[in-house]
């Protein structure tokens, strides 16, 4: 799935293993499994990633171009 692939690439390219908090990243579904820093929609949009908020989480690197594959993303 493009959204999941984009999130996994984001994790890798921003040095995810060394983030301060990475709870649930890479495990299951980012919305259903409450990945740290991921905010999803509600109701019929509950499976849509709306925000990635990882302030002060030790991200290092570049945001990958395939982040655009998360078409529902409104805040990064």
C-alpha positions, 0 to 999 in steps of 0.5 A: 500500500502506498501510504504504508510504504511512504511512512516506512520510507519516512521512518527509515530516511529520518533515522527512525531507530534513533527517534526518542519515541517510535511506539508501534512504527512499522507494526500493523496499521498506522491508524488502527495500531496508534503509531506514535505521532500519527493522527488519523481521521474519524468516522468513515475517514478513520483509516486516513493519515491526516497528520504526522507530528514528531516534534522534538523526536530526534529526526535526522535526514530528509523527508522522502519524496514519496510522502506525497503518496499520503494524499490525506496528509494535511500537517507535517 
